[in-house]
Amino acid sequence: MKKPHIALDFDKTLAYHKSEWGVSRVGEPIAPMVERVKDWLAKGYGVTIFTVRMNRTGPELQQQIDMIDEFLVKVGLPILPKTAVKQRHFSHFVDDRAYHVEPNSGIISDQIDI
């Protein structure tokens, strides 16, 4: 059985964030999610940071990468891949806005099984 690969939102999911900050700063860690990510990694799950912050170019993109990497190291996580593009190998999306839809049914559930 293939292990899950989780697309994890950054702002408001892994790091505290206020909308008025835009992408100018990174907030404090959200401890329960940091611990959950550590658990996923210990189980061998893949985790990719899935964030609009990666929708930049040039120096602005590098600035966002550096800010996220600094955050990850600070909270004891490894440097994780980052993207703003949905990828086929993602088995789960975890963020503050998504709903879980049962495949091919149109039924929305608030249950996720990871």
Residue pairs with C-beta under 8 A, 6 or more apart in sequence:
2 91
3 43
3 44
3 45
3 46
4 40
4 45
4 46
4 91
4 92
4 114
5 45
5 46
5 47
5 48
5 89
5 90
5 91
5 92
6 40
6 45
6 46
6 47
6 48
6 90
6 91
6 92
6 93
6 94
6 114
7 48
7 50
7 83
7 86
7 87
7 90
7 92
7 93
7 94
8 14
8 37
8 47
8 48
8 49
8 50
8 94
8 95
9 49
9 50
9 51
9 93
9 94
9 95
9 96
9 97
10 49
10 50
10 51
10 53
10 68
11 17
11 27
11 51
11 53
12 95
12 96
13 30
13 33
13 94
13 95
13 96
14 29
14 30
14 33
14 34
14 37
14 49
14 71
15 26
15 27
15 28
15 29
15 30
15 71
16 27
16 28
16 29
16 30
17 26
17 27
18 27
21 27
23 52
23 53
23 56
23 64
25 67
26 67
26 68
26 70
26 71
29 71
29 74
29 75
34 75
34 76
34 77
37 47
37 77
38 76
38 77
40 47
40 114
41 47
41 77
41 78
45 114
46 89
47 80
48 80
48 81
48 82
48 83
48 87
48 90
49 68
49 80
49 81
49 82
49 83
50 82
50 83
50 84
50 86
50 90
50 93
50 95
51 68
51 82
51 84
52 84
53 64
53 67
53 68
53 82
53 84
54 61
54 64
54 65
54 82
54 83
54 84
54 85
55 84
56 63
56 64
65 82
68 82
69 79
72 78
72 79
72 80
73 79
92 112
92 114
94 112
94 114
99 108
99 109
99 110
100 108
100 109
100 110
100 111
100 112
101 107
101 108
101 109
102 108
102 109
